[in-house]
Amino acid sequence: MVLSIPTLKYGDFRAFFIKSITLSLSKDIYVYDIVGYDDRKDCTIQVDATNNKILGQSTQVLDYDYEKDASLNLKKTISRQEANEIALKEFSGGTPISWELTDDNNQSIWEVKMIHGKHKHTVKINARTKAVI
């Protein structure tokens, strides 16, 4: 099954700056948790990764300032699939269990959490340069 970042067409979310995207297993389904903001509010949305249906959504008044430059530019980052391939090369034999794309000090970072037997490992990847951090 190929899971890709959903194309959202709901409400005003498409006009938000995206701060982070997480894909993880929740109640036997993969769910995207997308955090964004605009000039007035924060927004969090949960989307079923298998069918792009919205599972939940919340907004709140923005009480602090984000730097727009610090938001994610998805056109300049590697895909989750490419980050997954890099993580599998870095932690051979591991099974990816969750993926998170965030902005960390103006760097887009993929964090892939993996397990192998009883061992857990996190692989951090620069989402623009593909370098393992």
N, C-alpha and C positions, 0 to 999 in steps of 0.2 A: 504494500500500500504506500503510495507516495502522498505525503502531506506537504502542502505548500502554504505559504502565507496567504490568508484569505484576501480577496478583493472585497472591501466593504463598501456598500452602497446605501448605508442606513443613516438617516438623520444627518446631523452636521459632523459626524465623526470624520468624514473624509477631509474636512477642512482643518483638522487638528494637526499639530506637530506631534509626531510619535516619539515617546521617550523610551519605551521598552516593549519588547514582544517576547513572551514566554510560551513554549509549547510543552505541556506535560500531561501525564496520564491522570485522569480524575474520574472515579467511578466507572472504570472500564472503558472510557473513551478519551481520546486525545483532545485537549482543549487549549485554544490560544487565549492568553490573557494579555490584552493590549492596553497600554497606558499611554494617554496622550493629553494634550492641553491646548488651549488657545489663549487669547488675551484675557478672558474672563473666568474660565473654569477648567478644572481637571476632569478627565473622563477615563473610566475604566470599562472595558467591554470584554466579555467572555464569549468565544465563538467555538462551536463544535467543528473540529478540524476535518471531519469526514464529510460534512454537508454544508458548511458555512452558515449554519443557523445560529442566530444570537441566543445565547443561553442566559445572559444577564448583562446589565449595564448600569452604571451609576455615574453621576456627575456631582461635583461640589464646587462651590465658589473658590476661585484661586486666591489664596491668601499669601502668596509669595511669588517672586519673579523667576521664571526659567529664562535662560539665554536661548533664543531661537537657534543660534549657531550650534547649540549642544544637542539639538534634536537629531534623530536618525534620518539619514538620507538613504532610503532603500535602493535607490538607483546606483549608489556608489559602494554598496556592500555586497559581499559574496552571499549566495543563497544558503539556506539552512542545509540543503543537500550537500553543497560543497564543504561547508563547515563540518558536517557529519563525516565526510570522507577523510578530511584532514585529521579529525579526532580519532577515527578508526586506525589510521596509520600511526598516530602517536601512541595510542593505547591498544596495541594489538590484542585481539581476542575479547575485547570489551563489548558490551552491549549498551548503546546509548539509551538513556531513559528520560532525559529532558534537555531542552535547548532554550537558551535565553540570549537575546540580542539586546544590548543596552549601550548607552553612551556613557563612557567613563572618562571624564576630563577631556572632552572633545575627541575621544577615540571610540569608534564603533567596535564593540567586543562581542564575539560569540562565546558563550560559556556552555560547553556540552558536558553534562553529567553522565558518567558511565559506570557500569558494574561489571565485574568479572569474578564469578564465584562469590566470595564474601568480601571482596575488595571493591571499594568505591574510589573513583578517580574523577577529577574535573579537569577538562582541557579548555584553556582559554586561547582564543584565536583572534588576532587583529582582523576585523571584518573587511578591511580595505586592502591590506598588504598580504593577507593569508599567513602571516607569521604566527607561530605558536609562542605564546607569552609565558 
